[in-house]
Amino acid sequence: MMSPTDDSLRTHVHPVELLYEDHALILDKLRSAENRIEAEKKGERAYDRDYWVDLTQFLHIYADIEHHAKEEQILFTAMQHEGVAVDGGPIGFMLAEHEESRALISRMEDASREGREEETRNAAHAYIQLTRQHIWKENEIVFKLAIKVLPEDVCQDIFHQFDRLEVHHRTRHSQTWLDELLRSI
């Protein structure tokens, strides 16, 4: 029996396609959060502390720990080995924005756990704005650059590293837990 990491089962041409998929899921959840912010501000929906806590868990575990790890530890490192500059280049800017997003997730998490409604919404709004712009830059600049500079053998290695990283993270946070969390937000 073939394992899910077997190259013959791979349907993606380039590893950035997996990151595009992560971005699509993250953006979908951010659209939902943005709709909730507006509904809460208009009084059409009550503040739901559990929703905001769950959203920050998703952003912390999936968007930051899992997704950013694929970029920071694997993709960006491979790009750097192929000559793409970190300091003063697109990777350096992405890394700085990852740090900014972590600070906003932390602010949102603290505010939501303590039930500070307005601060939760403000941090969420700032995170949404930053992340939309960030994802556009990655999709339109960084990932297109990765497609140009990364040779086939490096791409295959990146696929394997992504698989190992996901297995590692899934042993810490079960897929069932993630599926339940996604349904709650």
ZIDARA-V692534 format. One line per field, one symbol per residue. burial: b if it has 16 or more other C-alpha atoms within 10 Angstrom, else e. A space follows every 10 residues. Layout:
burial=???
//
This chain:
burial=eeeeeeeeee eeebbbebbe ebbeebbebb eebbebbeeb eeeeeebebe bbbbbbbbbb bbbbebbbbb beebbbbbbe eeebebeeeb beebbebbee bbebbbbbbb bbbebebeeb bbbbbebbeb beebbebbbe ebbeebbebb eeebbbebbb bbbebbeebe eeeeeeebee eeeeb
//
